[in-house]
Amino acid sequence: MTTLLYLVRHGETDWNAERRIQGSTDIPLNDTGRRQAASTATLLDRRSFDAVVASPLSRAFETGSIIAEHLGLATPVAYPGLAERSYGEAEGLTNDEVLARYPHDDVPGRESRSALLARVTETLGEIAVRYDAGSVVVATHGAVIRSVVNAAAPGTADRHSTPIRNGSVHSFRWDPERFHAELVRFDDPIDGVSDGPGRYTFEYQNPLERRGY
């Protein structure tokens, strides 16, 4: 059976506001991020969901918890495979600092895009089986969402020009036969309502995602 997965990018953190690369570093939501999560919860309330799951990193888990409470659902189940891409020694740095330290884009300890996609795909498959034929909110991270979007619909989320906003929703159908997420809507307005929270220019996104491999 087909499971519907609604991938939500977490709300803003102070490191987002400072344009610092977060990755696997556990940075909490700030007050703006909590408001974004609440706005996303209101948007999602236009549909019915069976569960909320989340990355264990606090910015995503709190986003999922805010959404779950609003929807009257249980506290999110945490899945380690939904954690943000690790950026190794670049975490905590700004784009200018990364360019100065790693001009050849050779960042030590950075997780490859292929490794990210493999673990995220495996995790989404596990979630789809657990909530077979249901609808699930997945609170996660920008690079995670971009990897799934680009695998499902190449070119939709170009990393050089297409932002994935804090609080944005991206909907998929899980195809169990192909073990693959099929994109339904990038930046889903939920029933045609285009009041998505957290609108930013692309420069707001993780600068390292636009570079290298």
N, C-alpha and C positions, 0 to 999 in steps of 0.2 A: 504493500500500500504506500501511497505517496504521503510523505510528511512535509508540512509547510514550515520553513525556518525563516524567522525574521531576525536578521543580524543587525544589531544596534551598536553603533560606536559609543563608547563611554562619554560622559560629560567632561567639561574642561577641568584641567588641573593648573596649578601655578606654573609647572614646567611647560605646559602648552602655551600659557600666556607669555612666558619668557622665551619661547621658541627653543626650548631645550629638548634633546632627544631622550625619550623615556625608556622605550624598549622593555626589558624585564625588570627595571627598577620600579619599586612599588611606591608610586606617588599618588596620594589621595586626591579625591575631587576637591575643588574649591567651591565657594558658594554659588558661583556662576554655573559650575558643572552640576550642582545639585538641582538648580532651577531648570537647566536643560533636560536633566533626567526626568523631572516632574512634567515638563512640557511634552516629552516623548511619551510618557505614560498616558497622558491625556489623549494624545494622538492615537496610540495603540488601543485605547478603550473603545474605539469605534468598531473593533473586531473582537472575536472571542478566542481565547488562548487556553491551552491546557497546562502550560508550565513555563517557567523562566529558568534558564540556565546561564552560567556566567564563567568568565575567566576568574581564576582565584586572585588576580591582582586587584587591590582594593578599589581602584578607580572604576573598574568594570563591575566588580561584585556589588559595590554600593549602587551603581547605576541600575543593575538588575534588581537589587533589593527595593529601590524606590519604585521601579516599575511593577514588581510583583505585589507590593503592598497596595498600590493604587488599583491593580487589577483583581485584588482579592485572592491572590495565589500564594502558594507556599514560598518560603525563602528559597532563593535560587540554589540549585545544585552546582557546585564548582567543578569544572573540568580543566585540569592542567593543560590539556592540548589546545585550549582556547586562549592561552596567554599570548601577549604581544611578542612579535619577533625580537630576538635578542640582538642588540647592536654592539655587544662587546664593550671595548674601551671607549667607544664614542658616546656612551650613555652619560647624560649630564652635561654634554657640550652643546654649544650653539653651532649653527651652520658655519659661521666664520671660524670658530675654533676647530671644527672638523677639517675645514679646508686648509688651515694652517698646519695642523698636526699630520694630516693624512692626504697630502695633495694628489697622491696616486690612487686614492680610494682603497687602500689596503688596510682596512680597519681590523685589528686583531680581535678574534672572538666573535665576529659577526655571524649570525645564523644565515645560511643561504636561503634564497627564495624557494628553491626546490624542497629543502628540508622543512621549511615553514608550511608549504602547501601540503606536503605529505602528512604531517602530524595533524593539521587542521582538518583535512579530508577524512582521516581515520576517526577523528573525534566527532565530526558532524555525522558520519555514518553510525557511530555508536548512539548518538542522541536520536537520530532518526529511527533506529530500531527500537530504542527504549520507549519512544512516544509515537509508535507506529500509527500512521494515518491521523495524527494530531497536528496542532499548531503550536509552535514553540518560539518564544522570544530568546534570542541568544545575545547576551551582553558581552561585547568583546572589544577589539581594537582596530585601528585604522589599517595597519599592514595586513592583519588577518583578513579583514573584509576585502581589501583590494586583491589579495591572492585568490580568494574564492570567486570574486567577480570576474577577474581576468581569465581564470581557468574555465569558467562557465560561458563567458561571452567575451572573447578576446577583443581588446580595443575599447571596451566600454569604459573602463576606469584607467585611462592612460595616466601613468604616474607622473608625467611631466606637466599635465594640464588639468586634471580632474580631481577636485578636492573630495575627501570623504569627511563630512562635517561632524563635529561633536554632536551627539544626539541623533544623527541621521539613521534611517531605517532602510534596509536593503533586503528584499524578499526573494526567497528561493523555494523551488520544489525539489525534494530529494528523490532521485531516481535510484531505487534499490538494485535494479538489474545492472546498471552501468556504474554503480557506486560513485555517483556524480550529482552535484548540485546544479540544477537548472535555474538560471536567473529569471525571475518573474518581473521584478522592477528595481532598477537602481535608483536610490534616493526616493523610495516609495512614499508618495504623499498620502497614502491610506485613504482610499475611496475618493480620490480627486481633490483632497484638501491640501493646499500647498503652503501650509503654515509651519513648515519644518523649523525646529529650533537650531540655534547655533550657526547661522550663516557666516562664513568667512571666505576670504580670498584664498587661493591655493597656497600663497606664501605662509599661511597659518599652519599648514601641514608639516609633518616631519620632513625636514630638508634632506635627510640622508636617504629617504625612500626614492628620491628622484635621481639618485646617483648609483652608478655601478650595477652590481649584480645582487 
